[in-house]
Amino acid sequence: MKLQFPTLASSLLLMALTGAASAATLPDCDNAGILSRVNNQLAIAEANVVKSGDPVTSMDHIRHARTQDQSEPFFARRFCQATGYTDLGHKASIYYLIEAKAGFAGYGYNVEACILGRDPWRVYGAYCRTLR
C-alpha cells in the first residue's frame, strides 16, 4: 500500500490553517470584553490620529451585521455595528470586526474598529468598507 503523502500533507496543512475556529466560537458583538477592546481602539485612534476633540463616549444599538465562516478565507469573522454618541452629543456609526485566530501568535481573536467619517488615512477603506 502506497502512502499518498502529498495529499495527506496538504490535508493536514489545511486543517492546521483553518483549525476548529468557526463563527459560533467567536464572542458576541455585545460581549463586555469585545466592547472594551473597541472602546480602547477608538480612544487610541482619537488621541493619536483623528484628534477631533469630540471622542465617542458611549455605544448602543449593538448588532450583528454578518458572519464569515472559516472556509472563506480560512478565519472565522463576525462583523458588528453600533451607534456611538460623542462627548458633544453627536451620533456616529461604528463598525467593528471580531476575527478568530488573529491574536498573539495566532491564538485568541483580534478586534478592529472604525468610526464612519473618522478614518482620515482610510486604513479600513472608504467609509470603513472592510469592516462592514
DSSP file (Angstrom, degrees, kcal/mol; ACC not computed):
  #  RESIDUE AA STRUCTURE BP1 BP2  ACC     N-H-->O    O-->H-N    N-H-->O    O-->H-N    TCO  KAPPA ALPHA  PHI   PSI    X-CA   Y-CA   Z-CA
    1    1 A M              0   0    0      0, 0.0     2,-0.5     0, 0.0     0, 0.0   0.000 360.0 360.0 360.0 125.9    0.0    0.0    0.0
    2    2 A K        -     0   0    0      2,-0.0     2,-0.4     1,-0.0     0, 0.0  -0.770 360.0-130.1 -94.4 129.9    1.5    3.3   -1.1
    3    3 A L        -     0   0    0     -2,-0.5     2,-1.6     1,-0.1    -1,-0.0  -0.635  10.2-138.8 -79.9 129.6    1.0    6.3    1.2
    4    4 A Q     >  +     0   0    0     -2,-0.4     4,-2.5     1,-0.2     5,-0.2  -0.607  32.4 170.6 -87.3  77.5   -0.3    9.4   -0.5
    5    5 A F  H  >  +     0   0    0     -2,-1.6     4,-3.7     1,-0.2     5,-0.3   0.911  69.9  51.4 -61.7 -48.3    2.0   11.8    1.3
    6    6 A P  H  > S+     0   0    0      0, 0.0     4,-2.3     0, 0.0    -1,-0.2   0.905 114.4  44.8 -59.0 -38.3    1.2   15.0   -0.8
    7    7 A T  H  > S+     0   0    0      2,-0.2     4,-2.0     1,-0.2    -2,-0.2   0.927 116.7  45.3 -68.8 -44.3   -2.5   14.5   -0.3
    8    8 A L  H  X S+     0   0    0     -4,-2.5     4,-2.5     2,-0.2     5,-0.2   0.920 114.0  49.5 -64.0 -44.8   -2.1   13.7    3.4
    9    9 A A  H  X S+     0   0    0     -4,-3.7     4,-2.4     1,-0.2    -2,-0.2   0.911 111.4  48.1 -62.9 -43.6    0.3   16.6    3.9
   10   10 A S  H  X S+     0   0    0     -4,-2.3     4,-2.2    -5,-0.3    -1,-0.2   0.874 111.6  50.9 -67.4 -35.3   -2.0   19.1    2.2
   11   11 A S  H  X S+     0   0    0     -4,-2.0     4,-2.3     2,-0.2    -2,-0.2   0.926 111.8  46.8 -65.7 -44.5   -4.9   17.9    4.2
   12   12 A L  H  X S+     0   0    0     -4,-2.5     4,-2.3     2,-0.2    -2,-0.2   0.893 112.1  50.8 -64.4 -39.3   -3.1   18.3    7.5
   13   13 A L  H  X S+     0   0    0     -4,-2.4     4,-2.3     2,-0.2    -1,-0.2   0.916 110.1  49.3 -63.9 -43.5   -1.8   21.7    6.5
   14   14 A L  H  X S+     0   0    0     -4,-2.2     4,-2.6     1,-0.2     5,-0.3   0.898 111.5  49.4 -63.5 -40.5   -5.4   22.9    5.6
   15   15 A M  H  X S+     0   0    0     -4,-2.3     4,-2.7     1,-0.2    -1,-0.2   0.890 111.0  50.1 -65.2 -38.8   -6.6   21.5    8.9
   16   16 A A  H  < S+     0   0    0     -4,-2.3    -2,-0.2     2,-0.2    -1,-0.2   0.887 113.7  45.4 -67.1 -38.3   -3.9   23.4   10.8
   17   17 A L  H  < S+     0   0    0     -4,-2.3    -2,-0.2    -5,-0.2    -1,-0.2   0.922 122.2  34.4 -71.7 -44.2   -4.6   26.6    9.0
   18   18 A T  H >< S+     0   0    0     -4,-2.6     3,-0.6    -5,-0.2    -2,-0.2   0.842  89.1 175.3 -82.1 -33.4   -8.4   26.5    9.4
   19   19 A G  T 3<  -     0   0    0     -4,-2.7    -1,-0.1    -5,-0.3    -2,-0.1  -0.097  55.8 -61.7  59.5-161.1   -8.4   24.9   12.8
   20   20 A A  T 3  S+     0   0    0     -4,-0.1     2,-0.4     2,-0.1    -1,-0.2   0.301  92.4 126.4-102.5   7.8  -11.6   24.3   14.6
   21   21 A A    <   +     0   0    0     -3,-0.6     2,-0.3     3,-0.1    49,-0.2  -0.522  31.0 165.3 -72.2 125.2  -12.5   28.0   14.9
   22   22 A S    >>  -     0   0    0     -2,-0.4     3,-1.5    47,-0.1     4,-0.5  -0.850  53.8 -99.3-130.3 170.3  -15.9   28.8   13.5
   23   23 A A  G >4 S+     0   0    0     -2,-0.3     3,-0.9     1,-0.3    -2,-0.0   0.793 119.6  65.6 -61.2 -26.6  -18.1   31.8   13.8
   24   24 A A  G 34 S+     0   0    0      1,-0.2    -1,-0.3     4,-0.0    -3,-0.1   0.773  99.1  52.2 -67.4 -24.9  -20.0   30.0   16.5
   25   25 A T  G <4 S+     0   0    0     -3,-1.5    -1,-0.2    -5,-0.1    -2,-0.2   0.569  89.2  98.7 -88.5  -9.0  -16.9   30.1   18.8
   26   26 A L  S << S-     0   0    0     -3,-0.9    51,-0.0    -4,-0.5    74,-0.0  -0.463  84.4-101.1 -75.9 149.5  -16.4   33.8   18.5
   27   27 A P        -     0   0    0      0, 0.0    -1,-0.1     0, 0.0    71,-0.1  -0.300  44.3 -99.5 -64.0 155.6  -17.7   36.1   21.2
   28   28 A D    >   -     0   0    0      1,-0.1     3,-1.5    -4,-0.0     6,-0.2  -0.290  30.6-108.2 -72.3 162.5  -20.9   38.0   20.5
   29   29 A C  T 3  S+     0   0    0      1,-0.3    -1,-0.1    50,-0.1    34,-0.1   0.814 118.9  49.2 -61.5 -32.3  -20.9   41.6   19.4
   30   30 A D  T 3  S+     0   0    0     32,-0.1    -1,-0.3     4,-0.1     2,-0.1   0.233  78.2 134.6 -96.3  14.8  -22.2   42.8   22.8
   31   31 A N    <>  -     0   0    0     -3,-1.5     4,-2.6     1,-0.1     5,-0.2  -0.414  60.2-131.1 -62.2 134.9  -19.6   40.9   24.8
   32   32 A A  H  > S+     0   0    0      1,-0.2     4,-2.0     2,-0.2     5,-0.1   0.873 106.4  51.1 -59.9 -40.0  -18.1   43.2   27.5
   33   33 A G  H  > S+     0   0    0      2,-0.2     4,-1.8     1,-0.2    -1,-0.2   0.885 111.3  48.1 -65.0 -38.7  -14.5   42.2   26.6
   34   34 A I  H  > S+     0   0    0      2,-0.2     4,-2.4     1,-0.2    -2,-0.2   0.937 111.4  49.3 -66.6 -47.0  -15.1   43.0   22.9
   35   35 A L  H  X S+     0   0    0     -4,-2.6     4,-2.7     1,-0.2    -2,-0.2   0.859 109.1  53.7 -62.8 -34.6  -16.8   46.3   23.7
   36   36 A S  H  X S+     0   0    0     -4,-2.0     4,-2.4    -5,-0.2    -1,-0.2   0.917 109.8  47.1 -63.9 -42.7  -13.9   47.2   26.0
   37   37 A R  H  X S+     0   0    0     -4,-1.8     4,-2.4     2,-0.2    -2,-0.2   0.878 112.0  50.6 -67.2 -37.2  -11.4   46.5   23.1
   38   38 A V  H  X S+     0   0    0     -4,-2.4     4,-2.6     2,-0.2     5,-0.2   0.950 111.8  47.3 -63.5 -48.9  -13.5   48.5   20.7
   39   39 A N  H  X S+     0   0    0     -4,-2.7     4,-2.3     1,-0.2    -2,-0.2   0.901 112.5  50.1 -59.3 -41.9  -13.6   51.5   23.1
   40   40 A N  H  X S+     0   0    0     -4,-2.4     4,-2.3     2,-0.2    -1,-0.2   0.927 111.6  47.3 -62.6 -46.2   -9.8   51.2   23.7
   41   41 A Q  H  X S+     0   0    0     -4,-2.4     4,-2.2     1,-0.2    -2,-0.2   0.900 112.9  48.6 -64.6 -40.2   -9.1   51.1   20.0
   42   42 A L  H  X S+     0   0    0     -4,-2.6     4,-2.4     2,-0.2    -1,-0.2   0.874 110.6  51.6 -67.8 -36.4  -11.3   54.1   19.2
   43   43 A A  H  X S+     0   0    0     -4,-2.3     4,-2.4    -5,-0.2    -2,-0.2   0.907 110.3  48.4 -66.5 -41.5   -9.8   56.1   22.1
   44   44 A I  H  X S+     0   0    0     -4,-2.3     4,-2.2     2,-0.2     5,-0.3   0.916 112.4  49.0 -63.8 -42.8   -6.3   55.5   20.8
   45   45 A A  H  X>S+     0   0    0     -4,-2.2     4,-2.4     1,-0.2     5,-2.4   0.906 112.1  49.0 -63.6 -41.3   -7.3   56.5   17.3
   46   46 A E  I  <>S+     0   0    0     -4,-2.4     5,-2.2     3,-0.2    -2,-0.2   0.926 114.8  44.2 -63.2 -44.9   -9.0   59.7   18.6
   47   47 A A  I  <5S+     0   0    0     -4,-2.4    -2,-0.2     1,-0.2    -1,-0.2   0.834 126.9  27.1 -70.8 -33.6   -5.9   60.6   20.6
   48   48 A N  I  <5S+     0   0    0     -4,-2.2    -2,-0.2    -5,-0.2    -3,-0.2   0.709 134.7  10.6-106.7 -22.7   -3.3   59.9   18.0
   49   49 A V  I  <5S+     0   0    0     -4,-2.4    -3,-0.2    -5,-0.3    -4,-0.1   0.733 124.8  38.3-123.1 -57.5   -4.8   60.2   14.6
   50   50 A V  I   < +     0   0    0     -5,-2.4    -4,-0.2    68,-0.1    -3,-0.1   0.955  64.9 179.6 -70.9 -52.1   -8.3   61.8   14.4
   51   51 A K      < +     0   0    0     -5,-2.2    -4,-0.1    -6,-0.4    -5,-0.1   0.876  22.0 148.7  51.4  46.4   -7.8   64.5   17.1
   52   52 A S        -     0   0    0     -6,-0.1    -1,-0.1    66,-0.1    -5,-0.1   0.711  55.3-130.7 -80.6 -21.0  -11.4   65.8   16.7
   53   53 A G  S    S+     0   0    0     -7,-0.2    -6,-0.0     1,-0.0    -1,-0.0   0.547  88.3  89.4  80.0   6.5  -11.8   66.8   20.3
   54   54 A D        -     0   0    0     33,-0.1     3,-0.1    -8,-0.1    -2,-0.0  -0.608  63.0-173.8-134.4  71.6  -15.1   65.0   20.3
   55   55 A P        -     0   0    0      0, 0.0    32,-1.7     0, 0.0     2,-0.4  -0.265  33.1-102.7 -71.2 154.6  -14.5   61.4   21.4
   56   56 A V  E     +A   86   0A   0     30,-0.2    30,-0.3     1,-0.1     3,-0.1  -0.633  40.1 175.9 -73.6 127.5  -17.1   58.7   21.4
   57   57 A T  E     +     0   0A   0     28,-2.9     2,-0.3    -2,-0.4    29,-0.2   0.627  58.1  17.8-111.4 -19.1  -18.2   58.1   25.0
   58   58 A S  E     -A   85   0A   0     27,-1.5    27,-2.6     2,-0.0     2,-0.3  -0.987  57.2-155.5-151.4 160.5  -21.0   55.6   24.7
   59   59 A M  E     +A   84   0A   0     -2,-0.3     2,-0.3    25,-0.2    25,-0.2  -0.986  17.4 158.6-136.3 146.0  -22.4   53.0   22.3
   60   60 A D  E     +A   83   0A   0     23,-2.7    23,-2.8    -2,-0.3     3,-0.1  -0.874  52.3  58.3-149.1-173.3  -25.8   51.4   21.9
   61   61 A H  E     -     0   0A   0     -2,-0.3     2,-0.4     1,-0.2    -1,-0.1   0.903  69.2-178.0  51.0  44.9  -27.9   49.6   19.3
   62   62 A I  E     +     0   0A   0     20,-0.2     2,-0.3    -3,-0.1    20,-0.2  -0.597   8.3 168.2 -75.8 127.9  -25.1   47.0   19.1
   63   63 A R  E     -A   81   0A   0     18,-2.8    18,-2.4    -2,-0.4     2,-0.4  -0.981  40.7-111.2-146.3 154.8  -26.0   44.4   16.4
   64   64 A H  E     -A   80   0A   0     -2,-0.3    16,-0.3    16,-0.2     3,-0.1  -0.716  28.0-177.5 -82.4 127.7  -24.5   41.6   14.5
   65   65 A A  E     -     0   0A   0     14,-2.9     2,-0.3    -2,-0.4    15,-0.2   0.891  57.6 -36.2 -94.3 -51.2  -24.2   42.5   10.8
   66   66 A R  E     -A   79   0A   0     13,-1.4    13,-2.9     2,-0.0    -1,-0.4  -0.980  49.1-127.3-165.3 168.6  -22.9   39.3    9.2
   67   67 A T  E     -A   78   0A   0     -2,-0.3     2,-0.5    11,-0.2    11,-0.2  -0.972   6.6-160.2-128.1 141.4  -20.7   36.3    9.7
   68   68 A Q  E     -A   77   0A   0      9,-2.9     9,-3.1    -2,-0.4    -2,-0.0  -0.977  23.4-143.7-120.1 115.1  -17.9   34.9    7.5
   69   69 A D    >   -     0   0    0     -2,-0.5     3,-1.5     7,-0.2     6,-0.3  -0.139  29.3 -93.2 -77.7 175.0  -17.1   31.3    8.4
   70   70 A Q  T 3> S+     0   0    0      1,-0.3     4,-1.0   -49,-0.2    -1,-0.1   0.687 114.5  71.2 -64.2 -21.6  -13.7   29.7    8.4
   71   71 A S  T 34 S+     0   0    0      1,-0.2    -1,-0.3     2,-0.2     5,-0.1   0.756  88.6  70.4 -70.3 -21.6  -14.0   28.4    4.8
   72   72 A E  T <4 S-     0   0    0     -3,-1.5    -1,-0.2     1,-0.2     0, 0.0  -0.932 129.9 -17.0-131.7 109.6  -13.6   31.9    3.4
   73   73 A P  T  4 S-     0   0    0      0, 0.0    -1,-0.2     0, 0.0    -2,-0.2  -0.165 103.1 -93.1 -98.6  62.8  -10.6   32.9    3.8
   74   74 A F  S  < S+     0   0    0     -4,-1.0     2,-0.4    -5,-0.2    -4,-0.2   0.167 100.5  81.9  83.4 -13.1   -9.6   30.4    6.5
   75   75 A F  S    S-     0   0    0     -6,-0.3     2,-0.2    27,-0.0    -3,-0.1  -0.972  77.1-122.7-124.9 137.2  -10.6   32.5    9.5
   76   76 A A        -     0   0    0     -2,-0.4    24,-2.8   -58,-0.2     2,-0.4  -0.528  33.3-173.2 -73.8 140.3  -14.0   33.0   11.1
   77   77 A R  E     -AB  68  99A   0     -9,-3.1    -9,-2.9    22,-0.2     2,-0.5  -0.996  17.7-158.9-137.9 141.9  -15.1   36.6   11.3
   78   78 A R  E     -AB  67  98A   0     20,-2.6    20,-2.6    -2,-0.4     2,-0.5  -0.987  12.9-154.4-120.5 122.5  -18.0   38.3   12.9
   79   79 A F  E     +AB  66  97A   0    -13,-2.9   -14,-2.9    -2,-0.5   -13,-1.4  -0.832  19.7 177.4 -98.7 131.2  -18.9   41.8   11.6
   80   80 A C  E     -AB  64  96A   0     16,-3.2    16,-2.4    -2,-0.5     2,-0.3  -0.863  13.3-164.6-130.6 160.7  -20.8   44.1   14.0
   81   81 A Q  E     +AB  63  95A   0    -18,-2.4   -18,-2.8    -2,-0.3     2,-0.3  -0.986   8.4 175.2-144.9 157.2  -22.1   47.6   14.1
   82   82 A A  E     - B   0  94A   0     12,-2.5    12,-2.8    -2,-0.3     2,-0.5  -0.957  32.4-112.1-151.8 165.0  -23.2   50.0   16.7
   83   83 A T  E     -AB  60  93A   0    -23,-2.8   -23,-2.7    -2,-0.3     2,-0.3  -0.933  35.6-162.0-104.4 125.9  -24.4   53.6   17.2
   84   84 A G  E     -AB  59  92A   0      8,-3.7     8,-2.3    -2,-0.5     2,-0.4  -0.760   8.1-148.7-107.9 155.1  -22.0   55.7   19.1
   85   85 A Y  E     -AB  58  91A   0    -27,-2.6   -28,-2.9    -2,-0.3   -27,-1.5  -0.986  15.4-142.7-124.2 132.3  -22.5   59.0   20.9
   86   86 A T  E >   -A   56   0A   0      4,-2.6     3,-1.7    -2,-0.4   -30,-0.2  -0.287  31.6 -97.5 -88.6 174.2  -19.8   61.6   21.2
   87   87 A D  T 3  S+     0   0    0    -32,-1.7   -31,-0.1     1,-0.3    -1,-0.1   0.826 126.0  48.6 -58.3 -34.9  -19.0   63.9   24.1
   88   88 A L  T 3  S-     0   0    0    -33,-0.1    -1,-0.3     2,-0.1   -32,-0.1   0.350 124.7-101.1 -91.4   5.8  -20.9   66.7   22.4
   89   89 A G  S <  S+     0   0    0     -3,-1.7     2,-0.2     1,-0.3    -2,-0.1   0.551  72.7 143.8  90.6   8.3  -23.9   64.5   21.7
   90   90 A H        -     0   0    0      1,-0.1    -4,-2.6   -36,-0.0    -1,-0.3  -0.515  47.8-122.6 -79.8 150.0  -23.4   63.7   18.0
   91   91 A K  E     -B   85   0A   0     -6,-0.2     2,-0.3    -2,-0.2    -6,-0.2  -0.655  28.3-173.8 -88.1 148.7  -24.2   60.3   16.6
   92   92 A A  E     -B   84   0A   0     -8,-2.3    -8,-3.7    -2,-0.3     2,-0.5  -0.995  23.4-128.9-143.2 137.0  -21.6   58.2   15.0
   93   93 A S  E     -B   83   0A   0     -2,-0.3    23,-2.8    23,-0.3     2,-0.5  -0.757  27.5-163.6 -85.2 126.5  -21.8   54.9   13.1
   94   94 A I  E     -BC  82 115A   0    -12,-2.8   -12,-2.5    -2,-0.5     2,-0.4  -0.942   7.0-171.5-115.9 130.8  -19.3   52.4   14.4
   95   95 A Y  E     +BC  81 114A   0     19,-2.8    19,-2.5    -2,-0.5     2,-0.3  -0.965  11.1 172.4-119.3 136.6  -18.2   49.2   12.6
   96   96 A Y  E     -BC  80 113A   0    -16,-2.4   -16,-3.2    -2,-0.4     2,-0.4  -0.983  19.1-147.1-146.4 160.6  -16.1   46.5   14.1
   97   97 A L  E     -BC  79 112A   0     15,-2.6    15,-1.8    -2,-0.3     2,-0.5  -0.972   2.7-156.7-129.3 135.2  -14.8   43.1   13.3
   98   98 A I  E     -BC  78 111A   0    -20,-2.6   -20,-2.6    -2,-0.4     2,-0.5  -0.973  21.1-169.0-111.3 121.9  -14.0   40.1   15.6
   99   99 A E  E >   -BC  77 110A   0     11,-2.8    11,-2.5    -2,-0.5     3,-0.7  -0.949  13.9-133.2-122.0 127.1  -11.6   37.8   13.9
  100  100 A A  E 3  S+ C   0 109A   0    -24,-2.8     9,-0.2    -2,-0.5     7,-0.1  -0.386  84.4  12.6 -75.7 152.9  -10.6   34.3   15.1
  101  101 A K  T 3  S+     0   0    0      7,-1.6     8,-0.2     1,-0.1    -1,-0.2   0.785  95.3 108.5  55.3  33.5   -7.0   33.1   15.3
  102  102 A A    <   +     0   0    0     -3,-0.7     7,-0.2     6,-0.7     3,-0.1   0.215  49.5  98.9-123.2  12.6   -5.7   36.6   14.9
  103  103 A G  S >  S-     0   0    0      5,-0.4     3,-1.9     1,-0.2     5,-0.2   0.022  92.4 -34.7 -81.1-163.4   -4.4   37.3   18.4
  104  104 A F  G >  S-     0   0    0      1,-0.3     3,-1.8     2,-0.2    -1,-0.2  -0.375 132.8  -7.3 -59.7 126.5   -0.8   37.0   19.5
  105  105 A A  G 3  S-     0   0    0      1,-0.3    -1,-0.3    -3,-0.1     3,-0.1   0.735 129.9 -60.7  56.7  27.2    0.9   34.1   17.7
  106  106 A G  G <  S+     0   0    0     -3,-1.9     2,-0.4     1,-0.3    -1,-0.3   0.554 107.9 121.1  83.2   7.1   -2.4   33.0   16.1
  107  107 A Y    <   -     0   0    0     -3,-1.8    -1,-0.3    -5,-0.1     2,-0.2  -0.819  65.7  -0.9-104.3 145.6   -4.2   32.3   19.4
  108  108 A G  S    S-     0   0    0     -2,-0.4    -7,-1.6    -5,-0.2    -6,-0.7  -0.467  92.7 -66.1  82.0-152.1   -7.3   34.1   20.5
  109  109 A Y  E     -C  100   0A   0     -8,-0.2     2,-0.3    -7,-0.2    -9,-0.2  -0.911  32.4-135.3-139.5 164.1   -9.0   36.7   18.5
  110  110 A N  E     -C   99   0A   0    -11,-2.5   -11,-2.8    -2,-0.3     2,-0.4  -0.866  10.0-151.8-119.8 152.9   -8.5   40.2   17.2
  111  111 A V  E     -C   98   0A   0     -2,-0.3     2,-0.4   -13,-0.2   -13,-0.2  -0.996  10.5-176.0-127.2 130.5  -10.8   43.2   17.2
  112  112 A E  E     -C   97   0A   0    -15,-1.8   -15,-2.6    -2,-0.4     2,-0.3  -0.980   9.4-173.4-123.1 138.1  -10.7   46.0   14.6
  113  113 A A  E     -C   96   0A   0     -2,-0.4     2,-0.3   -17,-0.2   -17,-0.2  -0.956   9.2-178.0-136.6 152.1  -12.9   49.1   14.8
  114  114 A C  E     -C   95   0A   0    -19,-2.5   -19,-2.8    -2,-0.3     2,-0.5  -0.994  19.3-142.0-149.2 139.9  -13.7   52.2   12.7
  115  115 A I  E >   -C   94   0A   0     -2,-0.3     3,-2.6     3,-0.3   -21,-0.2  -0.915  37.5-109.5-102.6 126.8  -16.0   55.2   13.1
  116  116 A L  T 3  S+     0   0    0    -23,-2.8   -23,-0.3    -2,-0.5    10,-0.0  -0.337 104.1  11.6 -57.6 123.3  -17.7   56.3    9.8
  117  117 A G  T 3  S+     0   0    0     -2,-0.1    -1,-0.3     2,-0.1     9,-0.0   0.413 110.8  86.7  88.3  -1.0  -16.1   59.5    8.7
  118  118 A R    <   +     0   0    0     -3,-2.6    -3,-0.3     1,-0.1   -68,-0.1  -0.186  57.2  92.5-124.8  41.6  -13.2   59.4   11.2
  119  119 A D    >   +     0   0    0      1,-0.1     3,-1.9    -5,-0.1     8,-0.1  -0.654  45.0 171.2-128.3  73.4  -10.6   57.3    9.3
  120  120 A P  T 3  S+     0   0    0      0, 0.0    -1,-0.1     0, 0.0    -2,-0.0   0.770  79.5  46.7 -62.3 -26.8   -8.6   60.0    7.6
  121  121 A W  T 3  S-     0   0    0     -3,-0.1     4,-0.1     4,-0.0    -2,-0.0   0.449 105.9-128.7 -92.2  -0.3   -5.9   57.6    6.4
  122  122 A R    X   +     0   0    0     -3,-1.9     3,-1.5     3,-0.1     4,-0.1   0.893  47.5 161.6  53.4  45.7   -8.5   55.2    5.1
  123  123 A V  T 3  S+     0   0    0      1,-0.3    -1,-0.1     2,-0.1     3,-0.1   0.855  80.0  37.6 -60.3 -36.1   -7.0   52.3    7.0
  124  124 A Y  T 3  S-     0   0    0      1,-0.4     6,-2.2    -5,-0.1     7,-0.4   0.047 123.7-102.8-105.3  23.8  -10.3   50.4    6.6
  125  125 A G    X   -     0   0    0     -3,-1.5     3,-1.3     3,-0.2    -1,-0.4  -0.097  66.4 -29.0  81.2 176.0  -11.1   51.7    3.1
  126  126 A A  G >  S-     0   0    0      1,-0.3     3,-1.1     2,-0.2   -10,-0.0  -0.458 134.5  -0.1 -65.4 131.8  -13.5   54.4    2.2
  127  127 A Y  G 3  S-     0   0    0      1,-0.2    -1,-0.3    -2,-0.2   -11,-0.1   0.831 126.4 -67.8  57.9  37.0  -16.4   54.6    4.6
  128  128 A C  G X  S+     0   0    0     -3,-1.3     3,-1.7   -13,-0.1     4,-0.4   0.808  82.6 163.8  57.8  33.1  -15.0   51.7    6.8
  129  129 A R  G X   +     0   0    0     -3,-1.1     3,-1.2     1,-0.3    -4,-0.2   0.814  63.7  56.4 -54.8 -39.7  -15.7   49.3    3.9
  130  130 A T  G 3  S+     0   0    0     -6,-2.2    -1,-0.3     1,-0.3    -5,-0.1   0.676 109.0  47.6 -72.5 -14.3  -13.5   46.4    5.1
  131  131 A L  G <         0   0    0     -3,-1.7   -35,-0.3    -7,-0.4    -1,-0.3   0.368 360.0 360.0-104.4   3.9  -15.3   46.3    8.4
  132  132 A R    <         0   0    0     -3,-1.2    -1,-0.2    -4,-0.4    -2,-0.1   0.457 360.0 360.0 -85.3 360.0  -18.9   46.3    7.1
